[in-house]
Amino acid sequence: MGNPYDPYGQQPGYGQQQPGYGQQPPAQPGYGQPPAQPGYGQPPAQPGYGQPPAQPGYGQQQPPAQPG
């Protein structure tokens, strides 16, 4: 099915956008959206943040084996 606005079918260059016409300018760094910076928006992952680090013997304490 052709373009409903073009009863003669799709003609080359008819109803189509030309290069550079109506298109947005090229993406420039820092234009519209700030560049991704470490620690911006979400804090960097730090050890022990949110969940405590796994420690040996944490949760279950086993007494040392005593001879005899």
Backbone as ProteinMPNN parsed JSONL, in Angstrom:
{"seq_chain_A": "MGNPYDPYGQQPGYGQQQPGYGQQPPAQPGYGQPPAQPGYGQPPAQPGYGQPPAQPGYGQQQPPAQPG", "coords_chain_A": {"N_chain_A": [[0.86, -1.196, 0.0], [0.54, 2.187, -0.851], [1.504, 5.556, 0.026], [-1.097, 7.141, 1.744], [-1.572, 9.81, 1.25], [-0.67, 10.208, -1.218], [-1.95, 9.655, -4.093], [-0.923, 8.791, -6.492], [0.94, 6.943, -6.031], [4.194, 6.115, -4.707], [6.382, 8.517, -5.401], [9.679, 9.318, -6.505], [11.298, 11.342, -4.247], [9.038, 12.756, -3.749], [7.012, 13.93, -1.305], [8.686, 12.87, 0.464], [11.161, 13.388, 2.952], [13.833, 15.613, 2.486], [17.41, 15.291, 2.545], [18.707, 16.704, 5.439], [16.585, 18.353, 5.771], [14.276, 19.342, 8.036], [15.388, 17.7, 9.824], [16.995, 16.949, 12.921], [19.719, 18.745, 14.384], [23.15, 17.513, 14.394], [24.176, 15.238, 16.974], [25.568, 16.726, 19.71], [28.166, 16.731, 22.11], [27.11, 17.193, 25.386], [24.943, 18.692, 24.695], [21.695, 19.356, 25.346], [21.479, 17.006, 26.923], [23.363, 16.38, 29.798], [26.757, 15.175, 29.864], [27.584, 11.799, 30.747], [28.455, 11.496, 34.004], [30.527, 10.197, 36.56], [28.896, 9.19, 39.472], [26.778, 10.867, 39.179], [23.452, 11.355, 39.647], [23.085, 8.647, 40.438], [24.661, 7.222, 43.22], [28.044, 6.01, 43.243], [28.869, 2.514, 43.241], [29.605, 1.328, 46.327], [31.603, -0.615, 48.515], [29.908, -2.419, 50.971], [27.72, -0.83, 51.028], [24.359, -0.614, 51.505], [24.124, -3.45, 51.695], [25.722, -5.318, 54.188], [29.186, -6.261, 54.073], [30.275, -9.615, 53.376], [31.173, -11.383, 56.151], [33.462, -13.571, 57.727], [32.108, -16.096, 59.743], [29.884, -14.741, 60.44], [26.689, -14.645, 61.626], [26.527, -17.412, 62.062], [28.168, -18.753, 64.688], [30.83, -20.742, 65.252], [32.27, -22.659, 67.724], [35.765, -23.057, 68.434], [37.482, -26.13, 67.774], [38.146, -28.119, 70.515], [40.749, -29.961, 71.869], [40.307, -33.128, 73.363]], "CA_chain_A": [[0.0, 0.0, 0.0], [1.344, 3.397, -0.935], [1.192, 6.627, 0.967], [-2.497, 7.573, 1.54], [-1.596, 11.199, 0.805], [-0.116, 10.252, -2.568], [-2.762, 8.704, -4.875], [-0.174, 8.348, -7.665], [1.988, 6.028, -5.606], [5.357, 6.773, -4.119], [7.28, 9.052, -6.418], [10.996, 9.647, -5.936], [11.471, 12.714, -3.782], [7.752, 13.419, -3.549], [6.449, 13.617, -0.006], [9.729, 12.368, 1.348], [12.011, 14.452, 3.469], [15.139, 15.721, 1.843], [18.503, 15.24, 3.525], [18.97, 17.982, 6.094], [15.36, 19.139, 5.876], [13.422, 18.884, 9.121], [16.115, 16.791, 10.708], [17.621, 17.618, 14.053], [21.17, 18.929, 14.232], [23.925, 16.363, 14.869], [24.296, 15.155, 18.429], [26.794, 17.346, 20.21], [28.394, 16.369, 23.517], [26.689, 18.211, 26.344], [23.815, 19.468, 24.167], [20.409, 18.751, 25.689], [21.683, 16.132, 28.074], [24.74, 16.478, 30.292], [27.516, 13.94, 29.678], [27.517, 10.889, 31.891], [29.538, 11.728, 34.96], [30.486, 9.216, 37.647], [28.301, 9.699, 40.701], [25.708, 11.822, 38.881], [22.156, 10.684, 39.592], [23.163, 7.5, 41.339], [25.982, 7.158, 43.849], [28.841, 4.87, 42.781], [28.763, 1.332, 44.096], [30.639, 1.292, 47.355], [31.542, -1.859, 49.289], [29.256, -2.267, 52.266], [26.605, 0.116, 50.936], [23.105, -1.317, 51.267], [24.258, -4.754, 52.339], [27.031, -5.426, 54.841], [30.079, -7.217, 53.41], [30.268, -10.949, 53.973], [32.251, -11.555, 57.125], [33.569, -14.971, 58.167], [31.567, -16.359, 61.069], [28.788, -13.813, 60.74], [25.412, -15.343, 61.551], [26.725, -18.676, 62.782], [29.467, -18.77, 65.359], [31.212, -22.104, 65.613], [33.386, -22.65, 68.682], [36.947, -23.791, 67.951], [37.568, -27.52, 68.248], [39.066, -28.257, 71.65], [41.221, -31.358, 72.026], [39.936, -33.765, 74.611]], "C_chain_A": [[0.891, 1.24, 0.0], [0.936, 4.403, 0.118], [-0.228, 7.118, 0.722], [-2.586, 9.006, 1.042], [-1.085, 11.333, -0.63], [-0.867, 9.241, -3.433], [-1.999, 8.146, -6.073], [0.923, 7.353, -7.287], [3.168, 6.81, -5.05], [6.287, 7.224, -5.239], [8.603, 9.438, -5.767], [11.083, 11.107, -5.533], [10.159, 13.424, -3.529], [7.182, 13.004, -2.205], [7.487, 13.05, 0.946], [10.614, 13.525, 1.788], [13.357, 14.443, 2.749], [16.226, 15.711, 2.914], [18.782, 16.615, 4.112], [17.729, 18.827, 6.25], [14.504, 18.569, 6.989], [14.128, 17.91, 10.048], [16.795, 17.588, 11.814], [19.124, 17.746, 13.806], [21.926, 17.733, 14.811], [24.095, 16.398, 16.383], [25.637, 15.742, 18.863], [26.962, 16.988, 21.681], [27.987, 17.498, 24.444], [25.52, 19.032, 25.848], [22.522, 18.752, 24.507], [20.537, 17.869, 26.925], [23.14, 16.226, 28.512], [25.465, 15.151, 30.086], [27.478, 13.083, 30.937], [28.726, 11.113, 32.794], [29.42, 10.708, 36.092], [29.898, 9.831, 38.912], [27.193, 10.689, 40.447], [24.4, 11.063, 38.766], [22.125, 9.496, 40.546], [24.568, 7.431, 41.922], [26.743, 5.935, 43.348], [28.742, 3.706, 43.761], [29.931, 1.303, 45.074], [30.501, -0.002, 48.152], [30.9, -1.617, 50.65], [28.103, -1.29, 52.231], [25.336, -0.657, 50.609], [23.117, -2.686, 51.942], [25.649, -4.85, 52.951], [27.893, -6.458, 54.124], [30.078, -8.559, 54.132], [31.469, -11.099, 54.901], [32.282, -13.015, 57.567], [33.008, -15.134, 59.574], [30.432, -15.43, 61.438], [27.473, -14.55, 60.569], [25.5, -16.671, 62.302], [28.125, -18.668, 63.376], [29.779, -20.2, 65.788], [32.399, -22.04, 66.566], [34.554, -23.449, 68.13], [36.995, -25.196, 68.551], [38.599, -27.618, 69.366], [39.488, -29.724, 71.776], [40.794, -31.924, 73.37], [38.455, -33.668, 74.839]], "O_chain_A": [[1.863, 1.326, 0.75], [0.118, 4.117, 0.992], [-0.551, 7.483, -0.409], [-3.602, 9.381, 0.456], [-1.068, 12.428, -1.191], [-0.463, 8.08, -3.502], [-2.396, 7.117, -6.619], [1.736, 6.968, -8.128], [3.12, 8.035, -4.945], [6.896, 6.407, -5.93], [8.632, 9.839, -4.604], [10.957, 12.002, -6.369], [10.16, 14.588, -3.13], [6.899, 11.825, -1.997], [7.188, 12.782, 2.109], [10.782, 14.51, 1.069], [13.923, 13.39, 2.453], [15.977, 16.084, 4.061], [19.057, 17.569, 3.385], [17.801, 19.921, 6.809], [14.051, 17.428, 6.897], [13.512, 17.359, 10.961], [17.124, 18.761, 11.64], [19.714, 16.934, 13.094], [21.378, 17.01, 15.644], [24.148, 17.468, 16.989], [26.698, 15.296, 18.427], [25.978, 16.949, 22.42], [28.461, 18.626, 24.308], [25.128, 19.99, 26.514], [22.275, 17.654, 24.009], [19.758, 18.002, 27.869], [24.047, 16.158, 27.681], [24.829, 14.097, 30.132], [27.356, 13.595, 32.05], [29.872, 10.936, 32.379], [28.313, 10.397, 36.53], [30.357, 10.879, 39.368], [26.697, 11.305, 41.39], [24.25, 10.217, 37.885], [21.217, 9.378, 41.369], [25.552, 7.567, 41.196], [26.123, 4.913, 43.056], [28.553, 3.903, 44.962], [31.095, 1.259, 44.676], [29.384, -0.435, 48.432], [31.304, -0.718, 51.387], [27.554, -0.946, 53.277], [25.245, -1.285, 49.554], [22.193, -3.021, 52.683], [26.64, -4.504, 52.308], [27.362, -7.443, 53.612], [29.902, -8.623, 55.349], [32.62, -10.959, 54.487], [31.23, -13.625, 57.761], [33.385, -14.401, 60.488], [30.055, -15.333, 62.606], [27.172, -15.031, 59.476], [24.616, -16.996, 63.095], [29.125, -18.586, 62.663], [29.059, -20.786, 66.597], [33.421, -21.433, 66.247], [34.341, -24.432, 67.42], [36.594, -25.411, 69.695], [39.762, -27.253, 69.195], [38.641, -30.617, 71.787], [40.914, -31.256, 74.397], [37.953, -34.154, 75.852]]}, "name": "protein", "num_of_chains": 1, "seq": "MGNPYDPYGQQPGYGQQQPGYGQQPPAQPGYGQPPAQPGYGQPPAQPGYGQPPAQPGYGQQQPPAQPG"}
